[in-house]
């Protein structure tokens, strides 16, 4: 039996639903999702395995037109790295995106040597007339190999998208073991879960100033996993906000994080959180390397 395999890379602006789409396609919760832009900071692979194919989905940070920090510049490099190894590229957008056809991303798309699927998400939120207008606009600015309208949230239109992907995948071996779901380990997903809870609990600039590092992940005890994580912020005032009056905020964060981590790893968790200040870490090359944004 012929076996197909390849990288299907997802690119687009922040908040169009890239992580929601990958989770829906995978049938599993690999990428964190919030309503806030720039939730995804790293490139994450999701590996979908069937007997006769292996699809390696790549979720990336949203493209930032005017990055403010070295961290955001590094996130943009991750976003544009999808053009280097794609077998199929999904350009994900929604009816509210304001592309003109002159953006940097089209410079890369015009030089492509792989199929590009234009996938318009959130079809459930607009009328048929509005969607027709969106499709006409895209037809005028970019000729994709295939066009799909979907709702990643409601999993509408995904069967046709998966079929098109498998039809266009090249023949090849499995790149990863067939029982592997991602290239990331539990430590990474735990740190992402904690960061997701920070995004949900805190407002304004604070969540964007945080980075989470899992310092200890101990599975030695049969019935409990012990985890120690550090939350880095770039100002002392942010540390005070995260901790809260009498430790109330960090306690609330710890409870929400622990519950989600337990559901993810299917085991009891003892979670200890510590807040540390690293001034202006988002522009500090050494810290960005430590956090995995640079190599």
C-alpha positions in Angstrom: 0.0 0.0 0.0 1.3 3.5 -0.9 2.1 5.7 2.1 2.0 9.5 2.0 3.6 12.0 4.3 4.4 15.7 4.5 4.4 19.0 6.3 1.2 21.0 6.2 2.0 24.4 7.5 -0.5 26.9 8.7 0.2 30.6 8.4 -1.8 33.8 9.0 -2.4 36.9 11.1 -2.9 36.6 14.9 -6.4 35.6 16.1 -7.7 34.0 12.9 -7.9 30.6 14.5 -4.7 28.8 13.5 -4.4 27.0 16.8 -8.2 26.2 16.9 -7.8 24.7 13.4 -4.8 22.5 14.2 -6.5 21.2 17.4 -9.7 20.5 15.3 -7.8 18.7 12.6 -5.8 16.7 15.2 -8.8 15.9 17.3 -6.6 16.8 20.3 -5.7 19.9 22.3 -2.1 20.7 21.4 -2.1 24.4 21.0 -3.4 26.8 23.7 -6.3 29.0 22.6 -7.5 32.3 24.0 -9.3 35.2 22.4 -6.2 37.4 22.8 -3.8 37.9 19.9 -0.3 36.5 19.9 -1.3 33.6 22.1 0.9 31.2 20.1 4.6 32.1 20.5 6.4 29.0 19.2 6.1 26.7 16.2 4.3 23.5 17.3 4.0 20.3 15.3 0.9 18.2 15.5 1.2 14.7 13.9 -1.9 13.1 12.5 -1.4 9.4 11.8 -3.4 6.9 9.8 -2.4 3.6 8.2 -1.6 5.0 4.8 -0.5 8.6 5.6 1.2 10.9 8.2 0.3 14.6 8.1 2.6 16.9 10.1 0.6 20.0 10.9 2.6 23.1 11.9 1.0 25.8 14.0 3.0 29.1 14.1 2.8 32.5 15.7 0.7 35.0 13.9 2.5 37.3 11.5 3.2 40.7 13.2 3.5 43.5 10.7 5.3 45.9 13.0 7.1 44.0 15.8 7.9 46.0 18.9 10.4 43.6 20.6 13.1 41.2 19.7 10.8 38.4 20.9 8.2 39.4 18.3 10.9 39.5 15.6 11.8 36.0 16.6 8.2 35.0 16.4 7.9 36.4 12.9 11.0 34.3 11.9 9.1 31.2 13.2 6.0 32.2 11.3 7.9 32.7 8.0 9.9 29.5 8.5 6.8 27.6 7.2 7.8 28.5 3.7 11.1 26.5 4.0 9.7 23.0 4.6 6.1 23.1 3.5 4.6 20.3 1.3 1.3 22.1 1.5 0.7 25.6 2.9 -2.6 26.6 4.5 -3.1 30.4 4.4 -5.7 30.9 7.1 -7.8 34.0 7.2 -11.2 35.1 8.3 -13.8 37.5 6.8 -12.5 40.4 8.9 -8.9 40.3 7.7 -7.8 43.3 5.7 -5.3 42.0 3.2 -4.5 44.2 0.2 -2.2 41.8 -1.7 0.9 43.9 -1.0 1.8 42.4 2.4 5.2 40.7 2.9 3.5 37.3 3.0 2.5 37.5 -0.7 6.2 38.0 -1.6 6.8 34.5 -0.3 3.6 33.0 -1.7 4.4 34.1 -5.2 7.7 32.2 -5.1 6.2 29.0 -3.8 6.8 25.6 -5.3 4.1 23.8 -3.2 0.2 23.9 -3.2 -1.4 26.8 -1.2 -4.9 26.3 0.2 -6.7 29.5 1.1 -8.9 28.6 4.1 -11.4 31.2 5.2 -12.4 30.5 8.8 -15.4 31.7 10.9 -17.8 31.1 8.0 -20.5 30.7 10.7 -20.2 34.3 11.8 -21.1 36.0 8.5 -23.9 35.9 5.9 -23.6 34.2 2.5 -23.5 37.6 0.8 -20.6 38.7 3.0 -18.8 35.5 2.3 -19.3 35.9 -1.4 -17.8 39.4 -1.2 -14.8 38.0 0.8 -14.2 35.2 -1.8 -14.4 37.8 -4.7 -11.8 40.0 -2.9 -9.4 37.1 -2.5 -9.9 36.0 -6.1 -8.7 39.5 -7.1 -5.6 39.6 -4.9 -4.3 36.0 -4.9 -4.8 32.8 -6.8 -4.7 29.9 -4.4 -4.6 26.3 -5.6 -7.8 25.5 -3.6 -10.2 27.6 -1.5 -12.2 26.4 1.5 -14.6 28.1 3.8 -14.7 26.5 7.3 -15.6 27.0 10.9 -12.7 25.5 12.9 -14.6 26.2 16.2 -17.6 24.1 15.0 -15.5 21.7 12.9 -17.5 22.6 9.8 -15.9 22.0 6.4 -12.9 20.1 7.8 -13.6 16.7 6.0 -13.2 18.4 2.6 -10.0 20.0 3.8 -8.5 16.8 5.1 -9.4 15.0 1.8 -7.7 17.7 -0.3 -4.6 17.5 2.0 -4.3 13.7 1.6 -4.9 14.0 -2.1 -2.0 16.4 -2.5 0.4 14.8 0.0 3.6 13.4 -1.7 4.4 9.8 -1.4 6.8 9.2 1.4 7.7 7.4 4.7 6.5 8.3 8.2 8.9 10.9 9.6 7.8 10.3 13.2 6.7 7.1 15.1 3.1 6.4 14.4 2.1 6.8 18.0 3.7 10.2 18.4 1.3 13.3 18.5 3.8 16.2 18.6 7.4 17.1 18.5 7.0 18.8 21.9 7.3 17.2 25.4 5.1 17.4 28.5 7.2 20.2 30.0 6.5 22.4 27.0 2.7 21.7 27.1 2.6 22.3 30.9 4.3 25.7 30.4 1.8 26.6 27.7 -1.1 25.6 29.9 0.1 27.9 32.7 0.7 30.7 30.2 -2.9 30.2 28.8 -4.3 30.6 32.3 -2.2 33.8 32.7 -3.7 35.1 29.5 -7.2 34.3 30.7 -6.8 35.7 34.3 -4.9 38.9 33.8 -5.5 41.9 31.6 -3.7 44.5 29.4 0.1 44.2 29.1 0.8 41.7 32.0 0.1 38.4 30.1 2.3 39.5 27.2 5.2 40.2 29.6 5.2 36.7 31.0 7.2 33.6 30.0 6.8 30.3 31.8 9.6 27.8 32.3 9.1 24.4 33.9 12.1 23.9 36.1 11.2 20.5 37.6 8.9 17.8 36.3 9.0 14.7 38.5 7.0 11.6 37.7 8.8 9.3 40.1 5.9 9.0 42.5 3.2 6.7 41.2 0.1 8.8 42.0 1.3 12.4 41.8 3.4 14.4 39.3 5.4 17.2 41.0 6.0 20.3 38.9 7.9 23.5 39.7 7.5 26.3 37.2 8.9 29.8 37.1 6.9 32.7 35.6 9.2 35.5 34.3 8.0 39.1 34.0 10.0 42.2 33.0 9.0 44.6 35.7 8.6 44.4 39.5 5.1 45.9 39.3 4.0 43.0 37.2 5.2 40.5 39.8 3.0 42.2 42.4 0.0 41.9 40.1 0.7 38.2 39.4 1.0 37.4 43.1 -2.0 39.6 44.2 -3.0 40.7 47.7 -2.0 38.1 50.2 -1.0 35.7 47.3 -4.6 35.5 46.1 -3.9 35.9 42.4 -1.1 33.4 42.2 -3.2 30.9 44.2 -6.1 31.3 41.8 -3.7 30.8 38.9 -2.2 27.7 40.5 -5.6 26.1 41.0 -6.7 26.7 37.4 -3.4 25.6 36.0 -3.2 22.4 38.1 -6.7 21.3 37.1 -6.0 21.7 33.4 -2.6 20.0 33.7 -4.2 17.1 35.5 -6.7 16.7 32.7 -3.9 16.9 30.1 -1.6 14.3 31.7 -4.3 12.2 33.3 -2.6 12.2 36.7 -2.7 14.1 40.0 -0.4 17.1 40.1 1.4 19.0 42.8 2.2 22.4 41.2 4.5 25.1 42.7 4.7 28.5 41.0 7.3 31.1 41.5 7.4 34.6 39.9 10.8 36.1 38.9 11.7 39.5 37.4 14.1 39.7 34.4 14.1 43.3 33.2 13.2 43.8 29.6 13.6 40.1 28.8 11.7 40.4 25.5 14.7 42.4 24.1 17.4 40.3 25.8 19.1 37.9 23.4 20.4 35.7 26.2 17.0 35.3 27.8 15.3 34.8 24.4 17.8 31.9 23.7 17.0 30.5 27.2 13.3 30.6 26.4 13.7 29.0 23.0 13.0 31.9 20.8 16.5 32.0 19.4 19.2 29.4 18.7 
